[in-house]
Amino acid sequence: FPEGYTGYDGSMIWEFIHKRICFSDYGYDDDHWKADFNKAVSGLHSVVSAQVTRGIQEKIDDGEAFTDDEIWRDPKAEFARRLGGNGETPLAVENLYFAYMLFLSAAAKAKDRLLADCNSGKIDGEAASSLRAFLDHPILSDPSVQVATKKLHDHALQSTSTLWEARMRSQDLLRVINCVQCNKCRLHGKLAMMGLSTALKIHMGRNGEGEDINRIHRVELAALLSTTYKFSRAVQYCKQMAT
Protein backbone atom coordinates (compact mmCIF):
# COMPACT_ATOMS: atom_id res chain seq x y z
CA PHE A 1 0.00 0.00 0.00
CA PRO A 2 1.91 3.08 -1.17
CA GLU A 3 1.13 6.47 0.34
CA GLY A 4 -1.64 8.40 -1.36
CA TYR A 5 -4.70 10.54 -0.88
CA THR A 6 -7.61 8.40 0.29
CA GLY A 7 -10.02 11.13 1.37
CA TYR A 8 -10.21 9.61 4.85
CA ASP A 9 -10.85 12.16 7.60
CA GLY A 10 -8.71 11.26 10.59
CA SER A 11 -9.27 14.53 12.43
CA MET A 12 -11.12 12.88 15.32
CA ILE A 13 -8.25 10.44 15.85
CA TRP A 14 -5.73 13.26 15.88
CA GLU A 15 -7.88 15.32 18.22
CA PHE A 16 -7.96 12.39 20.65
CA ILE A 17 -4.19 11.96 20.34
CA HIS A 18 -3.40 15.60 21.04
CA LYS A 19 -5.94 16.03 23.84
CA ARG A 20 -5.86 12.63 25.57
CA ILE A 21 -2.55 10.93 24.78
CA CYS A 22 -0.22 13.92 24.62
CA PHE A 23 0.52 15.82 27.80
CA SER A 24 -2.02 18.64 27.72
CA ASP A 25 -0.37 20.59 30.56
CA TYR A 26 2.76 21.17 28.49
CA GLY A 27 3.32 23.49 25.54
CA TYR A 28 5.62 22.54 22.67
CA ASP A 29 8.53 24.62 23.97
CA ASP A 30 8.24 23.99 27.71
CA ASP A 31 11.35 22.80 29.53
CA HIS A 32 10.36 19.14 30.00
CA TRP A 33 10.56 15.87 28.09
CA LYS A 34 6.76 15.77 28.01
CA ALA A 35 6.82 18.95 25.91
CA ASP A 36 9.35 17.24 23.60
CA PHE A 37 7.01 14.25 23.36
CA ASN A 38 4.15 16.55 22.34
CA LYS A 39 6.38 18.29 19.80
CA ALA A 40 7.45 14.96 18.27
CA VAL A 41 3.84 13.76 17.97
CA SER A 42 2.91 17.07 16.33
CA GLY A 43 5.82 16.60 13.95
CA LEU A 44 4.47 13.19 12.99
CA HIS A 45 1.05 14.76 12.45
CA SER A 46 2.75 17.22 10.10
CA VAL A 47 4.13 14.30 8.11
CA VAL A 48 0.61 12.98 7.60
CA SER A 49 -0.64 16.45 6.65
CA ALA A 50 2.13 16.74 4.06
CA GLN A 51 1.26 13.29 2.70
CA VAL A 52 -2.40 14.23 2.33
CA THR A 53 -1.66 17.58 0.70
CA ARG A 54 0.90 16.09 -1.67
CA GLY A 55 -1.54 13.30 -2.52
CA ILE A 56 -4.19 15.83 -3.53
CA GLN A 57 -1.72 17.52 -5.87
CA GLU A 58 -0.62 14.21 -7.36
CA LYS A 59 -4.23 13.28 -8.03
CA ILE A 60 -4.76 16.56 -9.85
CA ASP A 61 -1.53 16.13 -11.82
CA ASP A 62 -2.58 12.62 -12.89
CA GLY A 63 -5.95 13.91 -14.08
CA GLU A 64 -7.92 11.74 -11.67
CA ALA A 65 -11.43 12.75 -10.65
CA PHE A 66 -12.27 13.26 -7.00
CA THR A 67 -14.96 11.12 -5.41
CA ASP A 68 -17.81 12.63 -3.41
CA ASP A 69 -16.05 11.55 -0.20
CA GLU A 70 -12.84 13.39 -1.10
CA ILE A 71 -13.81 16.82 0.15
CA TRP A 72 -10.27 18.25 0.27
CA ARG A 73 -9.42 19.21 -3.32
CA ASP A 74 -7.22 22.31 -3.12
CA PRO A 75 -3.62 21.46 -2.15
CA LYS A 76 -2.58 25.06 -1.53
CA ALA A 77 -5.55 25.69 0.75
CA GLU A 78 -4.92 22.45 2.63
CA PHE A 79 -1.23 23.21 3.02
CA ALA A 80 -2.05 26.64 4.45
CA ARG A 81 -4.65 25.18 6.82
CA ARG A 82 -2.61 22.22 8.02
CA LEU A 83 1.00 23.38 7.79
CA GLY A 84 0.98 27.13 7.29
CA GLY A 85 2.28 29.57 9.87
CA ASN A 86 -1.20 31.04 10.18
CA GLY A 87 -2.97 27.69 10.04
CA GLU A 88 -4.44 25.38 12.65
CA THR A 89 -0.98 24.52 14.03
CA PRO A 90 1.36 27.51 13.57
CA LEU A 91 4.38 25.45 14.71
CA ALA A 92 3.58 22.51 12.44
CA VAL A 93 6.69 22.84 10.26
CA GLU A 94 8.98 23.63 13.20
CA ASN A 95 7.69 20.51 14.96
CA LEU A 96 8.19 18.54 11.75
CA TYR A 97 11.88 19.44 11.73
CA PHE A 98 12.23 18.72 15.45
CA ALA A 99 10.83 15.21 15.07
CA TYR A 100 12.86 14.63 11.88
CA MET A 101 16.03 15.41 13.83
CA LEU A 102 15.04 12.85 16.48
CA PHE A 103 14.58 10.21 13.80
CA LEU A 104 17.85 11.00 12.01
CA SER A 105 19.85 10.92 15.24
CA ALA A 106 18.15 7.66 16.25
CA ALA A 107 19.20 6.15 12.92
CA ALA A 108 22.74 7.40 13.54
CA LYS A 109 22.80 5.67 16.94
CA ALA A 110 21.63 2.45 15.28
CA LYS A 111 24.21 2.68 12.47
CA ASP A 112 26.58 -0.04 13.68
CA ARG A 113 23.72 -2.46 14.37
CA LEU A 114 22.18 -1.79 10.96
CA LEU A 115 25.49 -2.19 9.13
CA ALA A 116 26.07 -5.46 10.96
CA ASP A 117 22.68 -6.69 9.77
CA CYS A 118 23.58 -5.65 6.22
CA ASN A 119 26.90 -7.50 6.37
CA SER A 120 25.40 -10.64 7.90
CA GLY A 121 22.79 -11.01 5.17
CA LYS A 122 19.82 -10.33 7.46
CA ILE A 123 18.89 -7.54 5.03
CA ASP A 124 18.63 -8.43 1.33
CA GLY A 125 21.22 -7.07 -1.08
CA GLU A 126 19.23 -4.32 -2.77
CA ALA A 127 17.84 -2.96 0.50
CA ALA A 128 21.28 -3.22 2.14
CA SER A 129 22.83 -1.15 -0.64
CA SER A 130 20.26 1.62 -0.19
CA LEU A 131 20.60 1.46 3.58
CA ARG A 132 24.39 1.76 3.47
CA ALA A 133 24.09 4.84 1.26
CA PHE A 134 21.70 6.42 3.76
CA LEU A 135 23.88 5.57 6.74
CA ASP A 136 26.88 7.18 5.02
CA HIS A 137 25.02 10.43 4.41
CA PRO A 138 26.73 13.43 6.07
CA ILE A 139 23.46 14.62 7.61
CA LEU A 140 23.59 11.81 10.17
CA SER A 141 26.81 13.23 11.64
CA ASP A 142 25.83 16.90 11.30
CA PRO A 143 26.00 18.51 14.78
CA SER A 144 22.90 20.60 14.05
CA VAL A 145 20.83 17.43 13.77
CA GLN A 146 21.73 16.55 17.35
CA VAL A 147 20.09 19.69 18.80
CA ALA A 148 16.68 18.07 19.30
CA THR A 149 18.22 14.90 20.73
CA LYS A 150 20.33 16.81 23.25
CA LYS A 151 17.27 18.77 24.34
CA LEU A 152 15.26 15.57 24.83
CA HIS A 153 18.15 13.84 26.59
CA ASP A 154 18.73 16.69 29.03
CA HIS A 155 15.03 16.95 29.81
CA ALA A 156 14.76 13.18 30.33
CA LEU A 157 17.64 13.15 32.82
CA GLN A 158 15.90 15.87 34.81
CA SER A 159 12.84 13.68 35.31
CA THR A 160 13.82 10.01 35.06
CA SER A 161 11.15 8.90 37.52
CA THR A 162 8.39 9.80 35.03
CA LEU A 163 9.86 8.21 31.90
CA TRP A 164 7.56 5.20 32.29
CA GLU A 165 4.81 7.55 31.12
CA ALA A 166 6.56 7.92 27.77
CA ARG A 167 6.44 4.17 27.27
CA MET A 168 2.77 4.01 28.23
CA ARG A 169 1.79 6.91 25.99
CA SER A 170 3.73 5.37 23.09
CA GLN A 171 1.72 2.18 23.51
CA ASP A 172 -1.47 4.25 23.58
CA LEU A 173 -0.47 5.83 20.25
CA LEU A 174 -0.17 2.39 18.69
CA ARG A 175 -3.50 1.27 20.13
CA VAL A 176 -5.52 4.30 19.02
CA ILE A 177 -4.54 3.69 15.39
CA ASN A 178 -6.75 0.60 15.55
CA CYS A 179 -9.69 3.02 15.46
CA VAL A 180 -8.72 4.27 11.99
CA GLN A 181 -11.30 2.97 9.51
CA CYS A 182 -9.19 3.29 6.34
CA ASN A 183 -7.01 0.20 5.86
CA LYS A 184 -4.21 2.05 4.06
CA CYS A 185 -4.23 4.85 6.63
CA ARG A 186 -4.21 2.37 9.50
CA LEU A 187 -1.23 0.51 8.02
CA HIS A 188 0.83 3.65 7.51
CA GLY A 189 -0.31 5.00 10.88
CA LYS A 190 0.85 1.87 12.71
CA LEU A 191 4.19 2.03 10.94
CA ALA A 192 4.70 5.70 11.79
CA MET A 193 3.69 5.34 15.44
CA MET A 194 6.02 2.38 15.87
CA GLY A 195 8.77 4.44 14.28
CA LEU A 196 8.18 7.25 16.76
CA SER A 197 8.06 4.82 19.68
CA THR A 198 11.39 3.33 18.54
CA ALA A 199 13.05 6.74 18.23
CA LEU A 200 11.96 7.66 21.76
CA LYS A 201 13.12 4.30 23.08
CA ILE A 202 16.56 4.74 21.49
CA HIS A 203 16.95 8.24 22.91
CA MET A 204 15.41 7.86 26.36
CA GLY A 205 14.95 4.23 27.30
CA ARG A 206 14.10 3.61 30.94
CA ASN A 207 16.68 5.87 32.56
CA GLY A 208 17.08 8.75 30.11
CA GLU A 209 20.26 7.35 28.55
CA GLY A 210 18.53 5.35 25.84
CA GLU A 211 17.91 1.69 25.14
CA ASP A 212 20.69 -0.70 24.15
CA ILE A 213 20.48 -0.78 20.33
CA ASN A 214 21.05 -4.53 20.32
CA ARG A 215 17.82 -4.96 22.29
CA ILE A 216 15.75 -3.11 19.69
CA HIS A 217 13.76 -5.53 17.53
CA ARG A 218 14.55 -5.42 13.83
CA VAL A 219 10.86 -4.71 13.08
CA GLU A 220 11.14 -1.59 15.23
CA LEU A 221 14.26 -0.53 13.34
CA ALA A 222 12.46 -1.08 10.04
CA ALA A 223 9.62 1.14 11.25
CA LEU A 224 12.15 3.79 12.33
CA LEU A 225 13.81 3.84 8.92
CA SER A 226 10.56 3.77 6.96
CA THR A 227 9.19 6.68 8.98
CA THR A 228 12.46 8.59 8.57
CA TYR A 229 11.88 8.33 4.83
CA LYS A 230 8.35 9.67 5.31
CA PHE A 231 9.83 12.63 7.18
CA SER A 232 12.32 13.23 4.41
CA ARG A 233 9.56 13.40 1.81
CA ALA A 234 7.45 15.66 4.02
CA VAL A 235 10.33 18.09 4.56
CA GLN A 236 11.07 18.14 0.85
CA TYR A 237 7.41 18.87 0.07
CA CYS A 238 7.23 21.68 2.63
CA LYS A 239 10.33 23.28 1.12
CA GLN A 240 8.74 23.01 -2.31
CA MET A 241 5.52 24.64 -1.13
CA ALA A 242 7.43 27.45 0.59
CA THR A 243 9.12 28.57 -2.65
N, C-alpha and C positions, 0 to 999 in steps of 0.2 A: 504493500500500500504506500505509494509515494505521497509526499505532501501535496496538498491542493485545496482549492476552495470548495467546501461542501455545502455551505449555506447554513451549517448548524450553528445555533445560537447557544454558546456556552456561558453567557453572562451570569446566569444564576449560580453556576458552579464556581466561577471566579469570585463572585460576591461572597459566597460561603467561605471560600479559601481566605480571602482578605479579612473578612470580619470574624471568622470563627477559628481558623487554623493559625493564621498569623497572630502576632502579639499586638493586639489593638492599642495597648498602652504606650507603644513605642513608635516614634516617627522614623522615617528612613535614615535620618542623619543623627539620631541619638547615640550617645556613647555607651553602647551595650551590644553584645552579640545578637540579642533578640532583634534589634534594629537592623543589623546586618542580614539576619535571616529574612526579615520582611523585604529588605531591599533586593535580595537574591530572588525571592519568589516573584516580586514585581518584575525583575529582569526577565524571568522565564515567561511571565505573562506577556511581556513586550515581544518576545520571540514569536509567540503564537499570534499576536496582533500583526506582526510583520508578515508572517506566513499567510494569514488571511488576506491582508491587503495586497500582497504580491500575487496571490492566487486569483484575486479579482482581475488584476491587470492582465495576467496571463490568459485568462478566459476571454477577455476582450480582444487581446492580440491574436488569439487563435480563431476568432470569429464565432465563438460558441454562444448560443442563446442562454439567457438566465431562466431558471425555472421560477415558478410563482413563490417558492419557499426561499429563494435566494434574494433577500430584500436589500442586501448591501451590494451596490452596483457601481459605485463611484470610488475608485481607489484613492484619489487625492483627498476626498472628503473623509474617507475612513482613516487614512493616515493621519490627517489633522486631528480627528476625534480621538483616535486611540494612542497616537505616538507624538502628536504635536505638543510644543511647549505651552500652548494655550488650550490643550485638550483635557480629557477626563483625568489623565495622570500626567501632570506637567513634568515630572521627573522620570517619565517612562524610558527615554533614551539613556539618560544618565544611569538609571538602574540596570538597563540592558548591558552597558559597558562594565558596570561593577560585577555583575554576575558572570559575564564573559571572562573577566580577569580571574575569577575564582575557578572557572572551568579550565582555563589554560594553565594556571599554576598547579592545579590538581593533576592534569595530564603530565606536566613536567615532573612532578613528584613520582609519578608512576612510570617514568621513562624506562628505567632499568628493568623493571618487571615486564613491561610491554616488549622491550627489545629481546629479553630472554625468551618470551613466548614466541616471538617471531623466529628466533634462531633455533628453537626446539621443534618447530613444525606445528605447534599448537594453533597457529594462525596460518591459513593457506597463503600460497606464494604471492598472488596478486594483491590480496589485502595487506600482507606483510610489507610489500614494496611501498604501497601508499602510506602505510602507517610509519615506516621508517622515514619517509620524506617529511611527513608532518612532524615527527619527533625531532628532526634535525633543523626545523625552522627556527630562525633567530628569535622570533617573538616569544618562544617559550623561555628564553634566558634573558629577556629584556627586563631590566629592573623595574620599569614603570608598570609592568604587568603584576608585579608582586605587591603593589600598594594595597589592593583590596584584601589580599591574603594576610598581610601584616596587620591590617586593621582588625580583621576577624580574629586572628590569632591573639592579639593583645587583649581584645575584649573578652575572648573565651577564658584566658588565664585569670582575668579579674573576677570571673564568676563560674568557677569550675563546678560548684555544687549544683548548678541549675542546668548543666549541659544535657542531662537526661531528657529534658524537655525538648531539646532539638531532635533527639532520636524519635521521641513520641510524635512530635508534629510532622516529621518526615514520613513516618508510617501513615499518619492521617492523610497526608497529601496523596499517597499511593492509593489509599482506600477510597477517597472521595471520587477519584477518576472512574471508579466502577459505576458511578451515577450518570456518566456521559452516555447519551443514547446513540450517538454516531459511532459506528464500529471503527472507522478510520481515525476519528478524533480520539477515541478511547485508546487505541493502540499507540498513537504518537504521544498522547498525554502520559500514559504509563511509562513509556520510554524516557520522556523528558523528566518526569518526577523522580524516576530511579536515578537518572543522571545527576540531578540536583542533590539527592540524598547521598550519593556516592561522593560527590565533591565535598559536601559538608563533613562526611565521615573521614575523608582523607585529611582535611584541614583541622578538624577539631577532635574527632574521636571521643573518648570518654573523659579525658583529662585536659583537653585543650591543646595537646601536642600532636594530635592526629593519629589515625589508625595505622598500624603496620600494613604497608602496601601488600605484603605477601598474604595477608589475611583477607584481602578484598577479593570477592568472587569475580571470576572472569566475565560473568554476565553483567555485573555492576560496572566493570571497566568498559565493556562494550557500550553500555548505556551512556556512560560518561563521554566517550569519544563521539558517539552518534549525536548527542545533544550539543557537544562542542561544535560540531559541524553545523547544526541548526543555528547556533549563535553566530557563527561566522557568516552564514547567509543572511541572517537578520541584520547584522551590522552593515554588511555590504549594501543591502537594500535601503537601509536608513540613510546611508551616505549618498546613495543615488537619488533618493527623494529630496535630500537637502540641497542638492545642486540645481 
